[in-house]
Amino acid sequence: MARVKGDYQDLVDEISALLGAPATLENRDFRLIAFGAHDSDDDLAMDPVRTRSILTRQSTAAVRSWFEGFGITRATGPVRIPAAPDAGVFRGRICLPVRHRGIVHGYVWLLDAEPGPDSEQLAAAMEVCERIGVLLADEAKAGADLSREFRAVLTAGRGWQRDMAVAALRAALGPGADGLHVVVCVAPWPGEVPQSVPGVAAVCAAPGPGAPESAGAGPGADGTRPGDGELPAGGGAADRALALLVRLRTPEALGPAVNAAGRLLPGGAGGTGAAAGAAPGGRSAGVAVPGGGTGAGGAKGAGGVKAAGGVKAAGAGRAGGDGRGAGAGTGARAAGVSAPVRGLGELAGAWRQASAAARAAVAQPRLGPVAEWSAIGPYRMLAALPAERADDPATRVLLSPANPELARTAEVFLDCAGQAGRAAAALGIHRQTLYYRLSRVEQLTGLDLDEGEDRLLLHMALKAARLRP
């Protein structure tokens, strides 16, 4: 049952009274829940970080990363954090972690001052934090309790089955059902489904990306399988994924979804930069921004100069090769984030997008570990193809285990938009060696790399091979 905001406000006011200072309460994702009144005439009683948190009801990912660097996610007692004017933090902070049964669910923040609260006052405030932790844990558990309804929406067939599933999830979610959401896919997921994930409205296990039973792999016009509501029996880890439903405030603010996904990856990996935000006041000094990868970069070439060996070198482009042979999947866990949708009836399509993005993040490490569907380039189309349809007879010999070097050479060449000099440099080989290998590719495939459609076919086949298990 959702808690009334007044429950939290009363507890925050109690902490403010105990410590003689205005307190704010944020959840694990640094979203504001409640705050005490500020009646000071001192301009320094507020700083840009606290002002932004109260006005926008959330902090940037950069601010969050900076504060988490002081160990607040692991702390069981008060943590003092010094001021950092370059980051917009003009006043030091006292952070009171809000925990329940060993799990941090949020933070109570106070501006530090001299002499500040004593140990007895802080101990009393921590007792109030324990009561807040019980409330936040109850809310998180309610999200986990929606797993059956959420999974039914992702896997139900079209028509009355999906309508009933959507209606059930809408009733369970309550007032926030028709807001803006994204779906996140974390795959593979061999373990138990977590009871709760901070910042997530619902969580469930679902057929994994590329599994025959996966939503989006069936014969329906929209890619669904009628009546598919359960996980594949006896499937391996690759057949199972974790699905997250995350509410958004605006279509551009994907940070909560990227953060939730990153927490479930080994090492708490960050995402594609969508989670990264500017420091307060537009400054970045002193604040570490999580993530650092970028979305897929398109390779676009123009013109063409005939090169030795019968290969046309295209104009300027972006190299996309990462040094791996085509189809050499890493088997690592990755995550994908769908485009935002409004309306629960669109969640099945969002799940297909998230699954495709997760597959792309595994196939092409530069896209991950958290890939947004909008940034995976050609994999948006290739991931929607069943494996047998993405296989072309002309490229089978090239993609066999006997020819990894030739396959990698062809992929890097095409990623470089056919620019021979750049491809040779990326591969670390002489240009004549490149021409010899490309001539062997033409002999094995029967394709003419002077022809645009032949290049397109080969490039698609090489990228599709990366998606195969």
C-alpha positions as CSV (number, residue, x, y, z in Angstrom):
1,M,0.0,0.0,0.0
2,A,1.4,3.4,-1.0
3,R,2.3,5.6,1.9
4,V,0.8,9.1,2.3
5,K,3.4,11.8,1.8
6,G,2.5,13.1,5.3
7,D,3.9,10.0,6.9
8,Y,7.3,10.9,5.6
9,Q,6.9,14.6,6.3
10,D,6.0,14.0,9.9
11,L,9.2,11.9,10.4
12,V,11.4,14.4,8.6
13,D,10.0,17.1,10.8
14,E,10.7,15.0,13.9
15,I,14.4,14.7,12.8
16,S,14.5,18.4,12.1
17,A,13.2,19.1,15.6
18,L,15.7,16.6,17.2
19,L,18.7,18.1,15.5
20,G,17.6,21.8,15.4
21,A,18.2,21.9,11.6
22,P,16.1,21.5,8.5
23,A,16.3,18.0,7.1
24,T,15.5,16.5,3.6
25,L,14.6,12.9,2.8
26,E,15.5,11.4,-0.6
27,N,15.1,7.9,-1.8
28,R,18.0,5.7,-3.0
29,D,17.8,7.4,-6.4
30,F,18.2,10.8,-4.8
31,R,14.6,11.8,-5.6
32,L,13.1,14.1,-3.0
33,I,10.4,12.7,-0.7
34,A,10.0,15.3,2.0
35,F,11.9,18.3,3.4
36,G,11.8,20.5,6.5
37,A,11.1,24.2,6.5
38,H,14.0,26.6,5.9
39,D,13.5,29.9,7.8
40,S,17.1,31.1,8.0
41,D,18.1,34.6,6.7
42,D,21.6,33.3,6.0
43,D,22.1,33.1,2.2
44,L,24.5,30.1,2.8
45,A,21.7,28.2,4.6
46,M,20.9,26.9,1.1
47,D,23.3,26.0,-1.7
48,P,22.7,25.2,-5.4
49,V,22.6,21.4,-4.7
50,R,19.9,21.6,-2.0
51,T,18.0,24.3,-3.9
52,R,17.9,22.2,-7.1
53,S,16.8,19.1,-5.1
54,I,13.9,20.9,-3.6
55,L,12.8,22.8,-6.7
56,T,13.1,19.9,-9.1
57,R,12.6,17.1,-6.6
58,Q,15.7,15.3,-7.7
59,S,19.5,15.6,-7.9
60,T,21.7,15.1,-11.0
61,A,23.5,11.9,-11.5
62,A,26.8,13.7,-11.2
63,V,25.9,15.0,-7.7
64,R,24.7,11.6,-6.7
65,S,28.0,10.0,-7.9
66,W,30.0,12.6,-5.9
67,F,28.1,12.0,-2.6
68,E,28.1,8.2,-3.1
69,G,31.9,8.5,-3.3
70,F,31.9,9.1,0.5
71,G,30.6,5.6,1.1
72,I,27.0,6.5,2.0
73,T,25.6,3.4,0.3
74,R,27.5,1.2,2.7
75,A,27.3,3.3,5.8
76,T,25.2,2.2,8.8
77,G,25.6,5.5,10.7
78,P,26.0,9.2,10.1
79,V,28.5,10.3,7.4
80,R,30.0,13.8,7.4
81,I,30.7,15.2,3.9
82,P,32.8,18.4,3.5
83,A,31.9,21.4,1.5
84,A,33.0,21.5,-2.2
85,P,32.2,25.0,-3.6
86,D,33.4,24.1,-7.1
87,A,30.7,21.5,-7.2
88,G,28.0,23.9,-5.9
89,V,28.2,22.3,-2.4
90,F,28.8,25.4,-0.3
91,R,27.9,23.8,3.0
92,G,29.1,20.5,4.5
93,R,26.5,17.8,4.9
94,I,25.6,15.1,7.4
95,C,24.0,12.1,5.7
96,L,21.9,9.7,7.7
97,P,21.5,6.5,5.7
98,V,18.0,5.0,5.8
99,R,18.3,1.3,6.0
100,H,16.0,-1.7,6.6
101,R,17.3,-5.2,7.1
102,G,20.7,-4.3,5.7
103,I,19.5,-2.6,2.6
104,V,19.8,1.2,2.1
105,H,16.5,2.7,0.8
106,G,17.2,6.4,1.1
107,Y,19.1,9.2,2.9
108,V,18.2,12.0,5.3
109,W,20.4,15.1,4.7
110,L,21.3,17.9,7.0
111,L,23.5,20.9,6.4
112,D,26.4,20.7,8.8
113,A,27.2,23.6,11.2
114,E,29.3,24.3,14.2
115,P,29.1,22.9,16.8
116,G,26.5,20.6,15.1
117,P,24.5,17.8,16.7
118,D,26.0,15.6,19.4
119,S,26.2,11.8,19.4
120,E,23.0,11.4,21.4
121,Q,21.0,13.6,19.0
122,L,22.3,11.7,16.0
123,A,21.5,8.4,17.6
124,A,17.9,9.6,18.2
125,A,17.7,10.7,14.6
126,M,19.0,7.4,13.4
127,E,16.1,5.7,15.3
128,V,13.7,7.8,13.3
129,C,15.5,6.8,10.1
130,E,14.9,3.2,11.0
131,R,11.1,3.9,11.0
132,I,11.5,5.6,7.7
133,G,13.3,2.6,6.3
134,V,10.4,0.3,7.2
135,L,8.0,2.6,5.2
136,L,10.3,2.7,2.2
137,A,10.9,-1.0,2.3
138,D,7.2,-1.6,2.3
139,E,6.8,0.5,-0.8
140,A,9.7,-1.3,-2.5
141,K,8.1,-4.7,-1.7
142,A,4.8,-3.5,-3.2
143,G,6.7,-3.0,-6.5
144,A,8.0,-6.6,-6.3
145,D,4.5,-7.8,-5.7
146,L,3.5,-6.7,-9.1
147,S,5.8,-9.2,-10.8
148,R,2.9,-11.5,-12.1
149,E,0.9,-8.6,-13.5
150,F,4.0,-7.0,-15.1
151,R,5.2,-10.3,-16.7
152,A,1.7,-10.9,-18.1
153,V,1.7,-7.6,-19.9
154,L,5.1,-8.4,-21.4
155,T,4.3,-11.9,-22.6
156,A,0.5,-11.9,-23.3
157,G,-0.8,-12.4,-26.8
158,R,-2.8,-9.7,-28.6
159,G,-6.4,-9.0,-28.1
160,W,-8.3,-9.8,-25.0
161,Q,-5.4,-11.5,-23.3
162,R,-3.3,-8.3,-23.4
163,D,-6.2,-6.1,-22.6
164,M,-6.9,-8.1,-19.4
165,A,-3.2,-8.1,-18.4
166,V,-2.9,-4.3,-19.0
167,A,-6.1,-3.7,-16.9
168,A,-4.7,-5.8,-14.0
169,L,-1.4,-4.0,-14.0
170,R,-3.1,-0.6,-14.2
171,A,-5.2,-1.4,-11.2
172,A,-2.1,-2.6,-9.3
173,L,0.0,0.4,-10.1
174,G,-2.7,2.9,-9.1
175,P,-2.5,6.6,-10.0
176,G,0.9,6.4,-11.7
177,A,-0.3,3.8,-14.2
178,D,-0.8,6.1,-17.1
179,G,2.4,8.2,-16.7
180,L,5.6,7.9,-18.6
181,H,7.5,4.6,-18.3
182,V,10.5,2.8,-19.7
183,V,11.2,-0.9,-19.6
184,V,14.7,-2.2,-18.8
185,C,16.1,-5.7,-19.7
186,V,19.0,-7.1,-17.7
187,A,20.3,-10.3,-19.3
188,P,21.2,-13.0,-18.7
189,W,19.7,-13.3,-15.2
190,P,20.4,-16.8,-13.7
191,G,19.6,-15.9,-10.1
192,E,16.5,-15.2,-8.1
193,V,14.3,-12.2,-8.8
194,P,15.1,-9.5,-6.3
195,Q,12.3,-8.6,-3.9
196,S,12.8,-4.9,-4.8
197,V,15.0,-2.6,-6.8
198,P,15.3,1.0,-5.6
199,G,13.6,3.4,-8.0
200,V,11.7,0.6,-9.9
201,A,7.9,0.4,-10.0
202,A,7.8,-3.3,-10.9
203,V,10.2,-6.2,-11.5
204,C,9.8,-9.7,-12.9
205,A,11.6,-12.5,-14.7
206,A,10.9,-12.9,-18.4
207,P,12.1,-14.9,-21.4
208,G,15.5,-13.6,-22.3
209,P,16.6,-11.8,-25.5
210,G,16.8,-14.2,-28.4
211,A,15.1,-17.0,-26.6
212,P,12.5,-18.8,-28.7
213,E,9.8,-18.0,-26.1
214,S,10.9,-14.4,-25.8
215,A,8.3,-11.7,-26.2
216,G,8.7,-10.4,-29.7
217,A,9.8,-13.8,-31.2
218,G,6.4,-15.1,-32.0
219,P,4.3,-15.0,-35.2
220,G,2.0,-12.2,-34.4
221,A,2.0,-9.0,-36.4
222,D,3.4,-7.1,-33.5
223,G,5.9,-9.9,-32.7
224,T,4.1,-11.4,-29.7
225,R,3.3,-15.0,-28.9
226,P,-0.3,-15.7,-28.0
227,G,-0.7,-17.2,-24.5
228,D,2.9,-17.0,-23.6
229,G,2.9,-16.0,-19.9
230,E,5.5,-18.2,-18.3
231,L,9.2,-18.7,-18.5
232,P,10.6,-21.4,-20.7
233,A,10.8,-24.7,-18.8
234,G,14.3,-26.0,-18.2
235,G,15.9,-23.1,-20.0
236,G,19.4,-22.1,-19.3
237,A,20.7,-18.7,-18.0
238,A,20.6,-17.3,-21.5
239,D,16.8,-17.9,-21.7
240,R,16.1,-15.7,-18.7
241,A,16.2,-12.0,-18.2
242,L,15.1,-9.5,-15.6
243,A,12.5,-6.9,-16.6
244,L,12.2,-3.6,-14.8
245,L,9.4,-1.0,-15.1
246,V,10.7,2.5,-14.3
247,R,8.6,5.7,-14.1
248,L,10.0,8.8,-15.7
249,R,9.3,12.5,-15.2
250,T,10.2,13.6,-18.7
251,P,11.1,11.6,-21.9
252,E,14.7,13.0,-21.8
253,A,15.4,12.0,-18.2
254,L,16.5,8.3,-18.5
255,G,18.8,8.5,-15.6
256,P,16.6,6.6,-13.2
257,A,16.4,3.7,-15.6
258,V,20.1,3.6,-16.4
259,N,20.9,3.8,-12.7
260,A,18.6,1.0,-11.8
261,A,20.1,-1.2,-14.6
262,G,23.6,-0.3,-13.6
263,R,23.0,-1.5,-10.0
264,L,22.2,-5.0,-11.2
265,L,25.3,-5.4,-13.4
266,P,28.6,-6.7,-12.0
267,G,30.4,-4.0,-10.2
268,G,27.4,-1.7,-10.4
269,A,28.4,-0.6,-13.9
270,G,27.2,2.7,-15.2
271,G,25.5,3.3,-18.5
272,T,25.7,5.2,-21.7
273,G,26.0,8.6,-20.4
274,A,22.3,9.2,-20.2
275,A,22.7,8.9,-16.4
276,A,25.3,11.5,-16.4
277,G,24.3,15.0,-15.6
278,A,26.0,18.3,-15.3
279,A,27.1,19.5,-11.9
280,P,25.2,22.3,-10.3
281,G,25.5,25.5,-12.1
282,G,26.8,23.8,-15.2
283,R,30.1,23.1,-13.6
284,S,31.7,19.7,-13.6
285,A,34.8,20.3,-11.4
286,G,35.1,18.1,-8.5
287,V,32.2,15.9,-9.5
288,A,32.7,12.4,-11.0
289,V,30.1,11.7,-13.7
290,P,29.0,8.0,-13.8
291,G,29.2,6.2,-17.1
292,G,31.3,7.4,-19.9
293,G,30.4,5.2,-22.8
294,T,28.5,6.7,-25.7
295,G,25.7,5.6,-27.9
296,A,26.3,3.9,-31.2
297,G,28.1,6.1,-33.7
298,G,27.0,5.9,-37.3
299,A,29.5,5.3,-40.0
300,K,28.6,7.4,-43.0
301,G,30.8,7.5,-46.1
302,A,30.6,9.4,-49.4
303,G,32.4,9.4,-52.7
304,G,34.9,6.7,-53.6
305,V,38.3,6.3,-55.0
306,K,39.2,3.0,-56.8
307,A,42.0,1.3,-54.8
308,A,44.3,-1.5,-55.7
309,G,42.8,-4.9,-55.3
310,G,39.4,-4.0,-56.7
311,V,38.1,-2.3,-53.5
312,K,36.6,1.1,-53.5
313,A,37.6,3.2,-50.5
314,A,34.8,5.4,-49.3
315,G,35.1,8.9,-47.8
316,A,35.3,10.0,-44.2
317,G,33.6,7.8,-41.7
318,R,33.7,6.5,-38.1
319,A,35.5,3.3,-37.3
320,G,33.1,1.0,-35.3
321,G,35.3,-2.1,-35.0
322,D,36.2,-3.1,-31.5
323,G,38.8,-5.7,-32.4
324,R,36.5,-8.8,-31.8
325,G,35.7,-11.3,-34.5
326,A,32.1,-11.3,-35.7
327,G,29.8,-13.4,-33.6
328,A,32.3,-13.7,-30.8
329,G,29.8,-12.9,-28.1
330,T,31.2,-12.2,-24.6
331,G,28.5,-13.9,-22.6
332,A,28.6,-11.0,-20.1
333,R,25.6,-9.6,-18.5
334,A,24.3,-6.3,-20.0
335,A,21.2,-4.2,-19.9
336,G,19.0,-2.4,-22.4
337,V,16.7,0.5,-22.0
338,S,13.6,1.1,-24.2
339,A,12.3,4.3,-25.5
340,P,9.8,6.0,-23.2
341,V,6.2,5.1,-23.6
342,R,3.0,6.5,-22.2
343,G,0.3,3.9,-21.6
344,L,0.7,0.4,-20.3
345,G,-0.5,-1.0,-23.6
346,E,2.8,-0.1,-25.1
347,L,5.0,-2.0,-22.6
348,A,5.2,-5.2,-24.8
349,G,6.8,-3.2,-27.6
350,A,9.1,-1.5,-25.1
351,W,10.2,-4.9,-23.8
352,R,11.2,-5.9,-27.3
353,Q,13.2,-2.7,-27.6
354,A,14.9,-3.2,-24.2
355,S,15.7,-6.8,-25.1
356,A,17.2,-5.7,-28.4
357,A,19.3,-3.1,-26.7
358,A,20.6,-5.7,-24.2
359,R,21.6,-8.1,-27.0
360,A,23.4,-5.3,-28.7
361,A,25.3,-4.3,-25.6
362,V,26.6,-7.9,-25.3
363,A,27.3,-8.1,-29.0
364,Q,29.1,-4.7,-29.2
365,P,30.7,-3.8,-25.9
366,R,31.2,-0.2,-26.9
367,L,27.4,0.2,-26.7
368,G,27.2,-1.0,-23.1
369,P,27.1,-2.1,-20.4
370,V,23.7,-0.3,-20.4
371,A,22.5,0.5,-24.0
372,E,19.6,2.6,-24.9
373,W,17.5,1.4,-27.8
374,S,17.7,4.8,-29.5
375,A,21.5,4.5,-29.7
376,I,22.1,0.9,-31.0
377,G,22.0,1.8,-34.7
378,P,21.5,-1.2,-37.0
379,Y,20.9,-3.5,-34.2
380,R,17.4,-2.0,-33.8
381,M,16.5,-3.8,-37.0
382,L,18.8,-6.8,-36.8
383,A,17.7,-7.8,-33.3
384,A,14.1,-8.1,-34.5
385,L,15.1,-10.8,-37.1
386,P,14.9,-14.5,-36.1
387,A,18.4,-16.1,-36.3
388,E,17.5,-18.2,-39.3
389,R,16.4,-15.2,-41.3
390,A,19.5,-13.2,-40.5
391,D,21.6,-16.0,-42.0
392,D,22.6,-15.6,-45.6
393,P,24.2,-18.4,-47.7
394,A,26.7,-16.1,-49.3
395,T,28.4,-15.3,-45.9
396,R,28.3,-18.7,-44.2
397,V,31.8,-19.7,-45.1
398,L,33.2,-16.3,-44.2
399,L,31.5,-16.6,-40.8
400,S,32.7,-20.1,-40.1
401,P,35.3,-20.7,-37.3
402,A,37.9,-21.2,-40.0
403,N,37.9,-17.5,-41.1
404,P,37.8,-15.2,-38.1
405,E,40.6,-13.0,-39.4
406,L,38.9,-12.4,-42.7
407,A,35.5,-11.7,-41.0
408,R,37.1,-9.2,-38.7
409,T,38.9,-7.5,-41.6
410,A,35.7,-7.2,-43.6
411,E,33.8,-5.8,-40.6
412,V,36.4,-3.2,-39.8
413,F,36.7,-2.2,-43.4
414,L,32.9,-1.7,-43.6
415,D,32.8,0.0,-40.3
416,C,35.3,2.5,-41.7
417,A,32.9,3.2,-44.6
418,G,35.2,1.4,-47.0
419,Q,38.1,3.8,-46.4
420,A,41.1,1.5,-46.9
421,G,43.7,3.7,-45.2
422,R,41.7,4.0,-42.0
423,A,40.8,0.3,-42.0
424,A,44.4,-0.8,-42.4
425,A,45.4,1.5,-39.6
426,A,42.6,0.2,-37.3
427,L,43.7,-3.4,-38.0
428,G,47.4,-2.6,-37.7
429,I,48.3,-4.1,-41.1
430,H,49.8,-2.8,-44.4
431,R,47.3,-1.5,-47.0
432,Q,48.3,-4.2,-49.4
433,T,47.6,-6.9,-46.8
434,L,44.2,-5.4,-46.4
435,Y,43.5,-5.6,-50.2
436,Y,44.7,-9.2,-50.3
437,R,42.3,-10.2,-47.4
438,L,39.4,-8.3,-49.0
439,S,40.0,-10.1,-52.3
440,R,39.8,-13.4,-50.3
441,V,36.5,-12.2,-48.8
442,E,35.1,-11.6,-52.3
443,Q,36.2,-15.1,-53.4
444,L,34.6,-16.8,-50.4
445,T,31.3,-14.9,-50.6
446,G,30.9,-14.3,-54.3
447,L,30.2,-10.6,-53.3
448,D,31.6,-7.6,-55.2
449,L,32.8,-5.1,-52.6
450,D,32.6,-2.4,-55.3
451,E,28.8,-2.8,-55.2
452,G,26.9,-0.9,-52.5
453,E,24.2,-3.6,-52.1
454,D,26.8,-6.3,-51.8
455,R,28.5,-4.3,-49.1
456,L,25.2,-3.7,-47.3
457,L,24.5,-7.5,-47.3
458,L,27.9,-8.4,-46.0
459,H,27.8,-5.7,-43.3
460,M,24.4,-6.8,-42.1
461,A,25.5,-10.4,-42.0
462,L,28.6,-9.5,-40.0
463,K,26.6,-7.5,-37.4
464,A,23.8,-10.1,-37.2
465,A,26.4,-12.8,-36.5
466,R,27.4,-10.9,-33.3
467,L,23.8,-11.3,-32.0
468,R,24.0,-15.1,-32.2
469,P,24.6,-17.0,-28.9
